[in-house]
Amino acid sequence: LRDELTETRKLKKKISLVPTMGNIHEGHLSLIKNAQKLSDYVVVSIFVNPTQFIAGEDFNEYPRTLDSDIELISKLNVNLVFIPEAIELYPINNKISTEVSIPELESIYCGKHRPGHFRGVATIVSKLFNIVQPDIAIFGEKDYQQLLIIRSLVKNLFLPIEIISLPTVREASGLAMSSRNNYLTEPERQKAPMLYECIKTTVNSIINGVKDYEKLEKEAKLFLQEAGFKIEYYNICDSETL
């Protein structure tokens, strides 16, 4: 991989990285297509990262569809697909492990309910950045807290990588595309788009001048609870600092 990318750099080509955990869907394909527009050489990584799953989560059940992933990616004529083994990224003979942590951002919201998750994300992304050494890396905005953590690690570690984010790709119903949508039952899939409708209602209220954010949060939570959602958090916050 390093030899291939070294030759690419000698040709003064801009390299982009699109990190994924596989189970490729239209959201991933949108990131890849944009990477092709913004760079000369696109690397797509596929790796289900064990360190970002906390105890009791779905690491073993997470959908792994490598054959269809490669088929979908190949149709876009991607330059390189990087599919490392866990033992390559986390050697079992390492007696001392290294982790990357952004405490201020990883312990709130999603991180509060998934302790250690974002540390695992920051660590694997740092490893991928070091291996590929891309000029740009592209992420979706669906996992927004994750996006800010990655921006922070690039800034704080002085990595010469431009982080580009793209809007969330949604199904016709408004449901954000996600590999974990496969877990939804049909009734849950019918109900799930109500979350996006709720978010749009909150956004429109703010656009129209409502500044009582605490009231808006309470109204949204009440709406979702009455619709049958189990809420971990629903917060209006600064888009750069959370």
GUSELO-781710 format. One record per residue: x, y, z of N, C-alpha, C in turn; residue number from 0; residue in one letter; chain. Coordinates in Angstrom, 3 decimals, padded with zeros to 6 digits. Layout:
BEGIN
ATOM       n.c1       n.c2       n.c3      ca.c1      ca.c2      ca.c3       c.c1       c.c2       c.c3   seq   type   mol
ATOM          X          Y          Z          X          Y          Z          X          Y          Z   NUM      a     A
...
END
This chain:
BEGIN
ATOM       n.c1       n.c2       n.c3      ca.c1      ca.c2      ca.c3       c.c1       c.c2       c.c3   seq   type   mol
ATOM    000.837   -001.207    000.000    000.000    000.000    000.000    000.870    001.255    000.000     0      l     A
ATOM    001.830    001.308    000.896    002.719    002.467    000.976    003.480    002.669   -000.336     1      r     A
ATOM    003.972    001.563   -000.924    004.717    001.670   -002.184    003.833    002.233   -003.291     2      d     A
ATOM    002.608    001.728   -003.358    001.661    002.196   -004.377    001.395    003.688   -004.219     3      e     A
ATOM    001.163    004.119   -002.989    000.832    005.524   -002.752    002.052    006.430   -002.906     4      l     A
ATOM    003.231    005.899   -002.624    004.452    006.685   -002.835    004.625    007.011   -004.311     5      t     A
ATOM    004.376    006.029   -005.158    004.468    006.261   -006.601    003.417    007.272   -007.060     6      e     A
ATOM    002.240    007.203   -006.451    001.171    008.144   -006.802    001.570    009.569   -006.434     7      t     A
ATOM    002.194    009.727   -005.278    002.622    011.063   -004.846    003.721    011.619   -005.752     8      r     A
ATOM    004.568    010.743   -006.246    005.631    011.196   -007.145    005.046    011.836   -008.403     9      k     A
ATOM    003.839    011.406   -008.748    003.167    011.954   -009.929    002.367    013.207   -009.588    10      l     A
ATOM    002.537    013.697   -008.337    001.868    014.922   -007.876    000.346    014.787   -007.884    11      k     A
ATOM   -000.130    013.583   -007.623   -001.572    013.361   -007.598   -002.118    013.549   -006.186    12      k     A
ATOM   -003.295    014.164   -006.094   -003.943    014.367   -004.799   -004.665    013.083   -004.396    13      k     A
ATOM   -004.402    012.634   -003.171   -004.963    011.374   -002.678   -006.074    011.664   -001.669    14      i     A
ATOM   -007.191    010.961   -001.824   -008.285    011.094   -000.858   -008.555    009.744   -000.205    15      s     A
ATOM   -009.079    009.802    001.009   -009.441    008.594    001.754   -010.902    008.680    002.169    16      l     A
ATOM   -011.635    007.594    001.927   -013.014    007.467    002.405   -013.055    006.254    003.337    17      v     A
ATOM   -012.988    006.473    004.654   -013.022    005.341    005.590   -014.447    004.813    005.756    18      p     A
ATOM   -014.621    003.497    005.718   -015.939    002.899    005.946   -015.782    001.642    006.793    19      t     A
ATOM   -016.919    001.173    007.314   -016.944   -000.131    007.981   -017.671   -001.147    007.097    20      m     A
ATOM   -017.763   -000.828    005.804   -018.407   -001.756    004.889   -019.918   -001.642    004.912    21      g     A
ATOM   -020.587   -002.697    004.400   -022.038   -002.678    004.203   -022.411   -001.411    003.423    22      n     A
ATOM   -021.754   -001.258    002.285   -021.815   -000.038    001.488   -023.242    000.262    001.023    23      i     A
ATOM   -023.662    001.520    001.210   -024.971    001.970    000.736   -024.802    003.304    000.005    24      h     A
ATOM   -025.908    003.911   -000.387   -025.845    005.128   -001.199   -025.124    006.270   -000.484    25      e     A
ATOM   -025.188    006.286    000.831   -024.459    007.312    001.569   -022.959    007.196    001.345    26      g     A
ATOM   -022.438    005.969    001.439   -021.016    005.744    001.176   -020.668    006.087   -000.272    27      h     A
ATOM   -021.522    005.659   -001.192   -021.244    005.889   -002.611   -021.194    007.380   -002.927    28      l     A
ATOM   -022.025    008.158   -002.230   -021.997    009.609   -002.409   -020.656    010.187   -001.968    29      s     A
ATOM   -020.122    009.681   -000.855   -018.816    010.139   -000.379   -017.729    009.803   -001.397    30      l     A
ATOM   -017.796    008.594   -001.943   -016.785    008.152   -002.907   -016.841    008.996   -004.182    31      i     A
ATOM   -018.046    009.247   -004.671   -018.197    010.050   -005.894   -017.651    011.457   -005.695    32      k     A
ATOM   -017.881    012.018   -004.528   -017.347    013.352   -004.253   -015.830    013.315   -004.110    33      n     A
ATOM   -015.305    012.239   -003.548   -013.853    012.093   -003.444   -013.223    012.086   -004.834    34      a     A
ATOM   -013.894    011.438   -005.773   -013.375    011.388   -007.142   -013.359    012.767   -007.792    35      q     A
ATOM   -014.311    013.606   -007.424   -014.350    014.961   -007.971   -013.255    015.841   -007.374    36      k     A
ATOM   -012.883    015.538   -006.134   -011.978    016.418   -005.398   -010.523    015.959   -005.406    37      l     A
ATOM   -010.265    014.765   -005.923   -008.897    014.245   -005.894   -008.605    013.440   -007.153    38      s     A
ATOM   -007.343    013.048   -007.283   -006.914    012.276   -008.452   -006.885    010.776   -008.181    39      d     A
ATOM   -006.813    010.417   -006.899   -006.620    009.009   -006.534   -007.417    008.751   -005.258    40      y     A
ATOM   -008.365    007.813   -005.332   -009.275    007.568   -004.212   -008.971    006.224   -003.549    41      v     A
ATOM   -008.797    006.273   -002.232   -008.640    005.063   -001.422   -009.893    004.909   -000.567    42      v     A
ATOM   -010.527    003.748   -000.641   -011.663    003.429    000.225   -011.218    002.325    001.172    43      v     A
ATOM   -011.365    002.553    002.457   -011.010    001.507    003.422   -012.277    000.836    003.939    44      s     A
ATOM   -012.177   -000.466    004.163   -013.268   -001.246    004.747   -012.702   -001.980    005.953    45      i     A
ATOM   -013.177   -001.614    007.131   -012.687   -002.259    008.350   -013.709   -002.069    009.460    46      f     A
ATOM   -014.238   -003.172    009.972   -015.147   -003.110    011.117   -014.275   -003.042    012.363    47      v     A
ATOM   -014.184   -001.861    012.927   -013.218   -001.582    013.987   -013.714   -002.053    015.354    48      n     A
ATOM   -013.063   -003.051    015.941   -013.567   -003.607    017.208   -013.497   -002.642    018.379    49      p     A
ATOM   -012.553   -001.696    018.359   -012.361   -000.853    019.542   -013.407    000.247    019.687    50      t     A
ATOM   -014.269    000.433    018.681   -015.305    001.451    018.840   -016.648    000.855    019.245    51      q     A
ATOM   -016.663   -000.461    019.459   -017.856   -001.126    019.978   -017.669   -001.337    021.478    52      f     A
ATOM   -018.618   -000.854    022.268   -018.504   -001.056    023.708   -019.121   -002.402    024.081    53      i     A
ATOM   -018.905   -002.822    025.312   -019.401   -004.121    025.775   -020.910   -004.228    025.564    54      a     A
ATOM   -021.329   -005.351    024.999   -022.751   -005.589    024.791   -023.284   -005.054    023.481    55      g     A
ATOM   -022.428   -004.373    022.692   -022.891   -003.855    021.407   -022.782   -004.928    020.321    56      e     A
ATOM   -023.001   -004.513    019.087   -023.259   -005.452    017.995   -022.054   -005.745    017.111    57      d     A
ATOM   -020.856   -005.832    017.699   -019.674   -006.078    016.867   -019.813   -007.371    016.064    58      f     A
ATOM   -020.223   -008.437    016.716   -020.327   -009.724    016.021   -021.471   -009.743    015.012    59      n     A
ATOM   -022.531   -008.976    015.295   -023.701   -008.973    014.417   -023.620   -007.914    013.322    60      e     A
ATOM   -022.672   -006.986    013.438   -022.608   -005.887    012.478   -022.524   -006.447    011.057    61      y     A
ATOM   -023.354   -005.943    010.136   -023.414   -006.537    008.787   -022.090   -006.454    008.034    62      p     A
ATOM   -021.607   -007.610    007.624   -020.378   -007.695    006.833   -020.739   -008.255    005.461    63      r     A
ATOM   -020.616   -007.424    004.441   -021.062   -007.781    003.086   -019.943   -007.478    002.095    64      t     A
ATOM   -018.785   -008.067    002.341   -017.578   -007.688    001.605   -017.712   -007.891    000.097    65      l     A
ATOM   -018.281   -009.014   -000.328   -018.377   -009.282   -001.766   -019.212   -008.216   -002.478    66      d     A
ATOM   -020.373   -007.908   -001.917   -021.223   -006.894   -002.555   -020.611   -005.502   -002.409    67      s     A
ATOM   -019.884   -005.267   -001.308   -019.202   -003.979   -001.131   -018.193   -003.753   -002.258    68      d     A
ATOM   -017.377   -004.759   -002.505   -016.353   -004.645   -003.547   -017.003   -004.470   -004.915    69      i     A
ATOM   -018.108   -005.168   -005.134   -018.812   -005.046   -006.416   -019.326   -003.617   -006.623    70      e     A
ATOM   -019.933   -003.042   -005.584   -020.460   -001.678   -005.689   -019.342   -000.659   -005.888    71      l     A
ATOM   -018.267   -000.821   -005.129   -017.153    000.122   -005.223   -016.461    000.006   -006.579    72      i     A
ATOM   -016.346   -001.224   -007.080   -015.672   -001.449   -008.363   -016.387   -000.750   -009.511    73      s     A
ATOM   -017.701   -000.642   -009.406   -018.470    000.023   -010.463   -018.109    001.503   -010.581    74      k     A
ATOM   -017.545    002.057   -009.510   -017.155    003.468   -009.526   -015.695    003.654   -009.940    75      l     A
ATOM   -015.020    002.535   -010.241   -013.615    002.594   -010.672   -012.723    003.289   -009.644    76      n     A
ATOM   -012.915    002.924   -008.386   -012.060    003.436   -007.318   -010.637    002.924   -007.528    77      v     A
ATOM   -009.662    003.745   -007.194   -008.270    003.366   -007.451   -007.777    002.242   -006.555    78      n     A
ATOM   -008.164    002.289   -005.263   -007.645    001.283   -004.341   -008.638    001.052   -003.206    79      l     A
ATOM   -008.885   -000.211   -002.897   -009.709   -000.577   -001.743   -008.794   -001.238   -000.720    80      v     A
ATOM   -008.742   -000.661    000.465   -007.860   -001.138    001.533   -008.702   -001.908    002.546    81      f     A
ATOM   -008.420   -003.216    002.683   -009.207   -004.078    003.569   -008.252   -004.768    004.544    82      i     A
ATOM   -007.822   -004.063    005.578   -006.861   -004.653    006.513   -007.511   -005.668    007.445    83      p     A
ATOM   -006.696   -006.554    007.976   -007.134   -007.483    009.013   -006.921   -006.823    010.377    84      e     A
ATOM   -007.730   -007.220    011.341   -007.626   -006.628    012.677   -006.229   -006.807    013.264    85      a     A
ATOM   -005.617   -007.956    013.002   -004.301   -008.236    013.580   -003.228   -007.302    013.016    86      i     A
ATOM   -003.483   -006.747    011.820   -002.533   -005.799    011.232   -002.605   -004.444    011.928    87      e     A
ATOM   -003.809   -004.044    012.294   -003.989   -002.735    012.914   -003.863   -002.782    014.430    88      l     A
ATOM   -004.132   -003.949    015.001   -004.008   -004.130    016.448   -003.213   -005.412    016.713    89      y     A
ATOM   -001.890   -005.379    016.490   -001.065   -006.587    016.678   -001.199   -007.149    018.091    90      p     A
ATOM   -001.448   -008.447    018.186   -001.689   -009.049    019.497   -000.417   -009.137    020.329    91      i     A
ATOM    000.757   -008.995    019.690    002.000   -009.076    020.458    002.430   -007.715    021.002    92      n     A
ATOM    001.612   -006.677    020.749    001.912   -005.366    021.324    001.571   -005.371    022.813    93      n     A
ATOM    002.570   -005.213    023.650    002.327   -005.226    025.092    001.832   -003.865    025.587    94      k     A
ATOM    002.102   -002.825    024.816    001.639   -001.487    025.174    000.847   -000.937    023.997    95      i     A
ATOM   -000.404   -000.588    024.240   -001.245   -000.067    023.165   -001.267    001.458    023.212    96      s     A
ATOM   -001.585    002.057    022.076   -001.686    003.508    021.971   -003.111    003.876    021.610    97      t     A
ATOM   -003.662    004.855    022.319   -005.012    005.316    022.041   -005.003    006.820    021.819    98      e     A
ATOM   -005.959    007.282    021.029   -006.127    008.713    020.783   -007.441    009.139    021.422    99      v     A
ATOM   -007.389    010.194    022.212   -008.576    010.609    022.955   -008.759    012.116    022.882   100      s     A
ATOM   -009.998    012.551    022.722   -010.359    013.968    022.770   -011.409    014.109    023.866   101      i     A
ATOM   -010.981    014.202    025.125   -011.893    014.098    026.280   -013.075    015.058    026.250   102      p     A
ATOM   -012.834    016.319    025.852   -013.903    017.316    025.909   -015.066    016.975    024.988   103      e     A
ATOM   -014.777    016.288    023.889   -015.821    015.991    022.914   -016.352    014.564    023.007   104      l     A
ATOM   -015.580    013.660    023.587   -015.976    012.254    023.523   -016.822    011.798    024.706   105      e     A
ATOM   -016.988    012.654    025.711   -017.700    012.226    026.919   -019.125    012.767    027.006   106      s     A
ATOM   -019.583    013.468    025.966   -020.921    014.059    025.985   -021.800    013.420    024.909   107      i     A
ATOM   -023.108    013.666    025.012   -024.077    013.187    024.027   -023.920    011.686    023.760   108      y     A
ATOM   -023.615    011.327    022.528   -023.481    009.907    022.195   -022.400    009.245    023.047   109      c     A
ATOM   -021.292    009.961    023.264   -020.186    009.403    024.030   -020.538    009.106    025.473   110      g     A
ATOM   -021.468    009.861    026.036   -021.900    009.627    027.413   -022.565    008.262    027.541   111      k     A
ATOM   -023.270    007.861    026.503   -023.987    006.588    026.521   -023.154    005.440    025.949   112      h     A
ATOM   -022.031    005.783    025.305   -021.163    004.751    024.724   -019.715    005.042    025.138   113      r     A
ATOM   -019.409    004.933    026.424   -018.062    005.287    026.901   -016.974    004.469    026.211   114      p     A
ATOM   -016.000    005.171    025.661   -014.903    004.512    024.954   -015.106    004.440    023.457   115      g     A
ATOM   -016.339    004.651    023.009   -016.634    004.540    021.572   -015.798    005.510    020.742   116      h     A
ATOM   -015.822    006.778    021.109   -015.124    007.772    020.297   -013.606    007.670    020.436   117      f     A
ATOM   -013.135    007.142    021.550   -011.703    006.880    021.672   -011.293    005.829    020.646   118      r     A
ATOM   -012.147    004.823    020.469   -011.885    003.804    019.453   -011.926    004.375    018.054   119      g     A
ATOM   -012.884    005.278    017.806   -012.987    005.926    016.495   -011.746    006.767    016.217   120      v     A
ATOM   -011.371    007.608    017.182   -010.216    008.495    016.991   -008.938    007.693    016.777   121      a     A
ATOM   -008.824    006.573    017.463   -007.618    005.750    017.340   -007.524    005.105    015.964   122      t     A
ATOM   -008.618    004.504    015.498   -008.547    003.830    014.195   -008.407    004.833    013.059   123      i     A
ATOM   -009.068    005.974    013.161   -008.929    006.986    012.112   -007.497    007.512    012.070   124      v     A
ATOM   -006.885    007.690    013.232   -005.484    008.125    013.276   -004.575    007.098    012.615   125      s     A
ATOM   -004.843    005.821    012.857   -004.049    004.762    012.232   -004.213    004.789    010.710   126      k     A
ATOM   -005.452    004.927    010.248   -005.701    004.962    008.803   -005.048    006.186    008.162   127      l     A
ATOM   -005.127    007.318    008.849   -004.486    008.530    008.330   -002.978    008.329    008.218   128      f     A
ATOM   -002.389    007.675    009.202   -000.945    007.460    009.192   -000.533    006.471    008.106   129      n     A
ATOM   -001.361    005.468    007.866   -001.044    004.460    006.853   -001.191    005.031    005.439   130      i     A
ATOM   -002.323    005.683    005.187   -002.631    006.168    003.834   -001.992    007.530    003.559   131      v     A
ATOM   -001.918    008.372    004.581   -001.392    009.735    004.447   -002.082    010.487    003.303   132      q     A
ATOM   -003.406    010.591    003.389   -004.150    011.256    002.312   -004.005    012.775    002.378   133      p     A
ATOM   -004.299    013.411    001.269   -004.367    014.873    001.256   -005.709    015.339    001.798   134      d     A
ATOM   -006.756    014.577    001.487   -008.084    014.891    002.002   -008.754    013.608    002.481   135      i     A
ATOM   -009.664    013.749    003.434   -010.475    012.622    003.900   -011.919    013.096    003.950   136      a     A
ATOM   -012.824    012.223    003.563   -014.222    012.624    003.409   -015.116    011.809    004.335   137      i     A
ATOM   -015.964    012.538    005.071   -016.882    011.920    006.024   -018.280    012.504    005.839   138      f     A
ATOM   -019.289    011.715    006.188   -020.654    012.211    006.180   -020.966    012.940    007.474   139      g     A
ATOM   -022.004    013.763    007.445   -022.379    014.544    008.620   -023.393    013.833    009.508   140      e     A
ATOM   -023.791    012.623    009.136   -024.753    011.888    009.962   -024.199    011.669    011.366   141      k     A
ATOM   -022.938    011.250    011.445   -022.279    011.071    012.743   -021.527    012.368    013.057   142      d     A
ATOM   -022.283    013.402    013.447   -021.707    014.742    013.527   -020.698    014.883    014.663   143      y     A
ATOM   -020.986    014.266    015.793   -020.034    014.328    016.905   -018.717    013.670    016.504   144      q     A
ATOM   -018.810    012.560    015.802   -017.615    011.885    015.291   -016.835    012.801    014.354   145      q     A
ATOM   -017.543    013.509    013.485   -016.897    014.421    012.543   -016.087    015.488    013.273   146      l     A
ATOM   -016.665    016.079    014.319   -015.949    017.121    015.061   -014.737    016.554    015.795   147      l     A
ATOM   -014.858    015.327    016.275   -013.724    014.683    016.943   -012.585    014.466    015.949   148      i     A
ATOM   -012.914    014.059    014.741   -011.884    013.844    013.716   -011.252    015.170    013.307   149      i     A
ATOM   -012.060    016.207    013.162   -011.495    017.532    012.864   -010.541    017.967    013.978   150      r     A
ATOM   -010.927    017.695    015.213   -010.116    018.092    016.355   -008.784    017.353    016.380   151      s     A
ATOM   -008.804    016.046    016.121   -007.547    015.291    016.170   -006.607    015.723    015.048   152      l     A
ATOM   -007.163    016.048    013.878   -006.325    016.530    012.772   -005.668    017.860    013.139   153      v     A
ATOM   -006.455    018.739    013.756   -005.925    020.044    014.161   -004.888    019.910    015.270   154      k     A
ATOM   -005.217    019.128    016.295   -004.344    019.035    017.467   -003.066    018.237    017.212   155      n     A
ATOM   -003.116    017.312    016.255   -001.930    016.513    015.934   -001.181    017.065    014.724   156      l     A
ATOM   -001.624    018.239    014.238   -000.954    018.924    013.124   -000.838    018.030    011.888   157      f     A
ATOM   -001.912    017.308    011.588   -001.894    016.432    010.418   -002.230    017.247    009.168   158      l     A
ATOM   -001.459    017.101    008.109   -001.691    017.881    006.880   -002.791    017.272    006.016   159      p     A
ATOM   -003.969    017.137    006.612   -005.100    016.495    005.934   -006.301    017.429    005.991   160      i     A
ATOM   -006.936    017.634    004.863   -008.156    018.437    004.821   -009.357    017.516    005.044   161      e     A
ATOM   -010.161    017.833    006.051   -011.356    017.041    006.333   -012.547    017.697    005.642   162      i     A
ATOM   -013.187    016.934    004.777   -014.344    017.432    004.037   -015.575    016.653    004.485   163      i     A
ATOM   -016.632    017.373    004.809   -017.867    016.718    005.238   -018.963    016.954    004.218   164      s     A
ATOM   -019.850    015.975    004.109   -020.964    016.053    003.164   -022.278    015.805    003.892   165      l     A
ATOM   -023.359    016.434    003.424   -024.659    016.287    004.092   -025.117    014.834    004.158   166      p     A
ATOM   -025.916    014.549    005.160   -026.469    013.212    005.350   -027.330    012.806    004.156   167      t     A
ATOM   -027.107    011.613    003.660   -027.941    011.067    002.583   -029.105    010.320    003.230   168      v     A
ATOM   -030.305    010.620    002.762   -031.499    010.053    003.381   -032.322    009.242    002.389   169      r     A
ATOM   -033.085    008.310    002.941   -034.049    007.583    002.133   -035.207    008.525    001.790   170      e     A
ATOM   -036.063    008.113    000.888   -037.185    008.965    000.476   -038.055    009.358    001.663   171      a     A
ATOM   -038.103    008.500    002.673   -038.922    008.762    003.858   -038.313    009.810    004.776   172      s     A
ATOM   -037.032    010.121    004.561   -036.325    011.034    005.453   -035.400    010.321    006.421   173      g     A
ATOM   -035.491    009.007    006.493   -034.619    008.236    007.376   -033.181    008.301    006.873   174      l     A
ATOM   -032.255    008.656    007.760   -030.842    008.712    007.383   -030.348    007.322    007.013   175      a     A
ATOM   -029.624    007.220    005.903   -029.098    005.923    005.491   -028.027    005.464    006.469   176      m     A
ATOM   -028.142    004.216    006.888   -027.211    003.661    007.864   -027.202    002.149    007.742   177      s     A
ATOM   -026.037    001.559    007.968   -025.944    000.102    007.936   -026.834   -000.529    009.000   178      s     A
ATOM   -027.016    000.169    010.104   -027.817   -000.386    011.195   -029.322   -000.285    010.936   179      r     A
ATOM   -029.728    000.353    009.857   -031.157    000.343    009.510   -031.643   -001.076    009.250   180      n     A
ATOM   -030.699   -001.971    008.936   -031.066   -003.371    008.702   -031.665   -004.020    009.945   181      n     A
ATOM   -031.384   -003.441    011.110   -031.897   -004.005    012.357   -033.369   -003.649    012.597   182      y     A
ATOM   -033.875   -002.635    011.897   -035.223   -002.141    012.169   -036.289   -003.127    011.701   183      l     A
ATOM   -037.301   -003.316    012.538   -038.472   -004.070    012.103   -039.291   -003.167    011.185   184      t     A
ATOM   -040.262   -003.715    010.505   -041.072   -002.893    009.600   -041.814   -001.784    010.351   185      e     A
ATOM   -042.437   -002.070    011.509   -043.072   -000.977    012.263   -042.068    000.095    012.693   186      p     A
ATOM   -040.867   -000.318    013.089   -039.843    000.648    013.491   -039.394    001.491    012.298   187      e     A
ATOM   -039.275    000.866    011.146   -038.874    001.601    009.943   -039.936    002.626    009.554   188      r     A
ATOM   -041.196    002.290    009.772   -042.276    003.225    009.473   -042.253    004.422    010.424   189      q     A
ATOM   -041.858    004.170    011.661   -041.864    005.223    012.683   -040.595    006.075    012.656   190      k     A
ATOM   -039.472    005.493    012.275   -038.167    006.160    012.374   -038.101    007.528    011.700   191      a     A
ATOM   -038.729    007.738    010.523   -038.640    009.056    009.875   -039.234    010.199    010.693   192      p     A
ATOM   -040.010    009.874    011.726   -040.576    010.926    012.568   -039.481    011.715    013.279   193      m     A
ATOM   -038.327    011.089    013.490   -037.214    011.808    014.111   -036.766    012.960    013.221   194      l     A
ATOM   -036.642    012.704    011.923   -036.222    013.757    010.996   -037.268    014.865    010.925   195      y     A
ATOM   -038.540    014.487    010.950   -039.606    015.492    010.947   -039.514    016.368    012.192   196      e     A
ATOM   -039.190    015.747    013.310   -039.042    016.486    014.560   -037.869    017.463    014.475   197      c     A
ATOM   -036.757    016.993    013.925   -035.579    017.859    013.772   -035.904    019.042    012.867   198      i     A
ATOM   -036.601    018.788    011.766   -036.953    019.877    010.848   -037.854    020.902    011.530   199      k     A
ATOM   -038.761    020.433    012.376   -039.636    021.350    013.112   -038.819    022.247    014.028   200      t     A
ATOM   -037.849    021.661    014.723   -036.976    022.437    015.606   -036.175    023.463    014.810   201      t     A
ATOM   -035.608    023.031    013.695   -034.803    023.927    012.856   -035.648    025.093    012.343   202      v     A
ATOM   -036.843    024.801    011.879   -037.715    025.859    011.361   -038.084    026.862    012.452   203      n     A
ATOM   -038.274    026.379    013.667   -038.589    027.283    014.779   -037.430    028.241    015.029   204      s     A
ATOM   -036.209    027.719    014.981   -035.024    028.560    015.201   -034.871    029.564    014.063   205      i     A
ATOM   -035.076    029.102    012.836   -034.988    029.999    011.677   -036.001    031.136    011.799   206      i     A
ATOM   -037.165    030.818    012.369   -038.225    031.819    012.514   -038.058    032.693    013.754   207      n     A
ATOM   -036.924    032.542    014.441   -036.604    033.475    015.514   -036.788    032.984    016.930   208      g     A
ATOM   -037.227    031.756    017.116   -037.386    031.238    018.478   -036.008    031.020    019.099   209      v     A
ATOM   -035.795    031.569    020.297   -034.489    031.467    020.943   -034.543    030.712    022.275   210      k     A
ATOM   -035.726    030.268    022.654   -035.850    029.488    023.887   -035.518    028.032    023.554   211      d     A
ATOM   -034.212    027.743    023.512   -033.757    026.428    023.072   -034.167    025.317    024.039   212      y     A
ATOM   -034.188    025.633    025.315   -034.588    024.623    026.296   -036.038    024.196    026.066   213      e     A
ATOM   -036.889    025.166    025.752   -038.295    024.852    025.475   -038.414    024.002    024.211   214      k     A
ATOM   -037.646    024.350    023.188   -037.682    023.580    021.944   -037.230    022.141    022.182   215      l     A
ATOM   -036.207    021.976    023.006   -035.731    020.627    023.322   -036.810    019.824    024.049   216      e     A
ATOM   -037.464    020.457    025.013   -038.509    019.767    025.774   -039.672    019.372    024.870   217      k     A
ATOM   -040.063    020.277    023.968   -041.164    019.979    023.050   -040.808    018.810    022.135   218      e     A
ATOM   -039.577    018.802    021.650   -039.142    017.724    020.765   -039.113    016.388    021.503   219      a     A
ATOM   -038.593    016.395    022.718   -038.525    015.158    023.500   -039.920    014.621    023.800   220      k     A
ATOM   -040.838    015.521    024.120   -042.210    015.099    024.398   -042.840    014.473    023.162   221      l     A
ATOM   -042.633    015.111    022.010   -043.168    014.585    020.752   -042.632    013.179    020.474   222      f     A
ATOM   -041.333    013.006    020.650   -040.712    011.716    020.353   -041.131    010.645    021.362   223      l     A
ATOM   -041.228    011.027    022.628   -041.667    010.069    023.644   -043.086    009.593    023.370   224      q     A
ATOM   -043.950    010.520    022.996   -045.339    010.155    022.705   -045.432    009.279    021.460   225      e     A
ATOM   -044.427    009.419    020.572   -044.404    008.593    019.365   -043.791    007.218    019.624   226      a     A
ATOM   -043.267    007.017    020.847   -042.733    005.711    021.204   -041.224    005.584    021.131   227      g     A
ATOM   -040.520    006.713    020.985   -039.062    006.674    020.932   -038.481    006.608    022.348   228      f     A
ATOM   -037.360    005.916    022.492   -036.570    005.954    023.714   -035.439    006.949    023.479   229      k     A
ATOM   -035.436    008.041    024.229   -034.523    009.152    023.958   -033.295    009.093    024.863   230      i     A
ATOM   -032.121    009.156    024.258   -030.885    009.295    025.024   -030.509    010.768    025.143   231      e     A
ATOM   -030.654    011.512    024.068   -030.398    012.952    024.109   -031.037    013.615    022.896   232      y     A
ATOM   -031.419    014.853    023.071   -031.909    015.694    021.975   -031.505    017.108    022.359   233      y     A
ATOM   -030.417    017.593    021.766   -029.839    018.854    022.209   -029.595    019.813    021.051   234      n     A
ATOM   -029.847    021.078    021.319   -029.496    022.151    020.396   -028.162    022.715    020.883   235      i     A
ATOM   -027.152    022.714    020.022   -025.830    023.124    020.487   -025.043    023.819    019.379   236      c     A
ATOM   -023.905    024.381    019.748   -023.026    025.054    018.799   -022.443    024.027    017.829   237      d     A
ATOM   -022.446    024.355    016.546   -022.030    023.384    015.527   -020.528    023.128    015.502   238      s     A
ATOM   -019.748    023.940    016.223   -018.300    023.742    016.229   -017.770    023.240    017.567   239      e     A
ATOM   -018.467    023.556    018.637   -017.969    023.172    019.966   -018.874    022.170    020.676   240      t     A
ATOM   -020.103    021.994    020.156   -021.122    021.160    020.792   -021.495    021.677    022.176   241      l     A
END
